[in-house]
């Protein structure tokens, strides 16, 4: 007969904590995305694309050379570039970690 803890998990016996046997993590993978300059540059670029799309072609008698669909395409390209840069940053760097966070 197996013992069952109050949570109902039969594999977890009272007094045995699986987290206590894991090694302590001394570093995180990278900084949080909000702490990086690339995040703010990405936001500025997206805002610049949207403003440029709104301003270009707004005069009478001129053709709209920077339509909304083009603007959103550039934002998609910026987003993919940002995701790739975060992935590359995460793949090869470590940020110190302490328990006070």
QUIHU-V845659 format. One record per backbone hydrogen bond with DSSP energy under -1.0 kcal/mol. CO is the residue of the C=O (numbers start at 1). NH is the residue of the N-H. If there is no record, write none. Layout:
{{CO	NH} {CO	NH}}
This chain:
{{5	8} {13	16} {17	20} {18	21} {26	97} {28	95} {32	35} {33	36} {37	41} {38	42} {39	43} {40	44} {41	45} {42	46} {43	47} {44	48} {45	49} {46	50} {47	51} {48	52} {49	53} {50	54} {51	55} {52	56} {55	58} {59	62} {63	65} {67	71} {68	72} {69	73} {70	74} {71	75} {72	76} {73	77} {74	78} {75	79} {76	80} {77	81} {78	82} {79	83} {80	84} {81	85} {82	86} {83	87} {84	88} {85	89} {86	90} {87	91} {95	28} {98	101}}
